[in-house]
Amino acid sequence: MADEIKVLVTYDLSGKQTPVKEEMKSRKYWDNWIKEGEDVVNYLPSTTLWKKAAGLTPKKVMQDLQDSVKAVNDKRKPGEKLVIIERAKAVKYTSFDGIPGEPYADE
């Protein structure tokens, strides 16, 4: 079995942040985690997600983001603007440090 790879993705969109985030979460992306051996929930910035899977690559994560935006756009009502990815980066990561933060206002 291939090693599980962790990839972090951060992005800015022209709108509809929450529906895109929910679509990504349906693809098993997470916006928080509990560090091994601790009880503290670490919240990522609101448009940053992570995923762990065997064989995962930043390119695959970027494709998931594009597919999620397309899924949200396909559900838009007549007259609603398209959601556009303004910028995005995906990177493999092995360790982290940061400030845990608080739950998001929309939760």
C-alpha positions in Angstrom: 0.0 0.0 0.0 1.3 3.5 -0.9 2.1 5.9 1.9 -0.6 8.4 2.7 0.3 11.9 1.5 -1.0 15.1 3.2 -1.8 18.1 0.9 -2.8 21.6 2.0 -4.8 23.8 -0.4 -5.5 27.5 0.0 -7.6 29.6 -2.4 -9.5 32.8 -3.0 -12.7 32.7 -4.9 -14.8 35.5 -6.5 -17.8 34.4 -4.3 -19.7 31.4 -2.8 -16.9 30.4 -0.5 -19.2 28.3 1.7 -20.8 26.2 -1.0 -17.4 25.5 -2.5 -15.9 24.6 0.9 -18.9 22.2 1.5 -18.3 20.6 -1.9 -14.6 20.1 -1.0 -15.6 18.6 2.4 -17.9 16.2 0.6 -14.7 15.0 -1.2 -13.1 14.3 2.2 -11.2 17.6 2.7 -11.0 19.0 6.2 -10.7 22.5 7.6 -9.4 21.4 11.0 -7.6 18.6 12.8 -6.6 17.5 16.3 -2.8 17.1 16.6 -1.8 13.6 17.7 -1.5 13.5 21.5 -3.5 16.7 22.1 -7.1 17.6 22.7 -7.0 21.0 20.9 -8.9 21.5 17.6 -6.7 23.4 15.1 -8.8 25.4 12.7 -7.3 26.5 9.3 -8.0 29.9 7.8 -11.5 29.9 6.2 -10.4 29.1 2.6 -7.7 26.6 3.5 -8.3 22.8 3.6 -6.3 19.6 3.8 -6.6 16.0 2.8 -4.7 12.8 3.5 -4.8 9.9 1.0 -2.5 7.4 -0.6 -0.9 8.7 -3.8 -2.4 12.2 -3.4 -0.7 15.0 -5.3 -1.0 18.8 -5.3 -2.2 18.5 -9.0 -5.0 16.1 -7.9 -6.0 18.6 -5.1 -6.1 21.5 -7.6 -8.3 19.4 -9.9 -10.7 18.6 -7.0 -10.9 22.4 -6.3 -11.7 23.1 -10.0 -14.3 20.3 -10.0 -15.9 21.6 -6.8 -16.2 25.1 -8.3 -17.7 23.6 -11.4 -20.2 21.7 -9.3 -21.3 24.9 -7.5 -21.5 26.8 -10.8 -23.6 24.0 -12.3 -26.2 24.6 -9.5 -26.4 28.4 -9.9 -29.7 30.1 -10.6 -30.3 32.2 -13.7 -28.5 35.5 -13.4 -26.1 34.4 -10.7 -22.5 35.1 -11.4 -20.0 32.3 -12.1 -17.6 31.5 -9.2 -14.0 32.0 -10.4 -10.9 30.8 -8.7 -8.8 33.9 -8.3 -5.7 32.2 -6.9 -4.9 28.9 -5.4 -1.9 26.9 -4.2 -1.6 23.2 -3.1 1.4 21.9 -1.3 2.5 18.6 0.3 3.2 19.0 4.0 4.8 16.9 6.7 4.6 19.1 9.8 3.0 22.4 11.0 3.0 25.0 13.6 0.4 27.7 14.3 -2.4 29.2 16.4 -5.3 26.9 16.8 -8.0 29.5 16.4 -11.7 29.4 17.1 -14.6 27.7 15.2 -15.8 29.6 12.2 -18.6 32.0 12.5 -20.9 30.0 10.1 -20.6 26.8 12.2 
